[in-house]
């Protein structure tokens, strides 16, 4: 989660992309709306998906789809606004599924930890999750500004889009290197974060059925010997 969200620099640069690449503040509104509808669809699909498939398999598949669509969007570029919006809308569905599922693994990790060590540490496990959300939000926004600076981004003082339009009318423009850097920071850097997290996912071995067995053992419903016989593998 930290590997993915610490490099999710797109959130901090959406307004920049809306103005400097698409020339209208409406695009930032449209991008937010495009993420809402698939989010509702993902929430509706989740119960059905989890009944049929192990949630890690669903998470990993959607994660890979996110990476592939991320590369497609980056290499396609921002010249075709219609295609960008269509692909963004399509990508929002697996992205929302990953966003929902990611937090469902925290209790699984807590059950696994108790099963292995005999210590119930649900409090610190969820505290780490909350800490991760806060620190990655701070890191991603700071990282986005640092990277833009490396590409020669010129900072300007503007309270809204009208101020930016006035500056543009006066002849202000960002250098080409900054515009190219903005697209990289918005579209490519988050994909790199997802690629990094893939290596962590490859080391994840728990599945839903085994976690349920561990939870029964932790609660005393079955003995450890019974649990060992029921588990799909040795942990």
Order of alpha helices (4+ residues) and beta strands (2+ residues): alpha-alpha-alpha-alpha-alpha-alpha-alpha-alpha-alpha-alpha-alpha-alpha
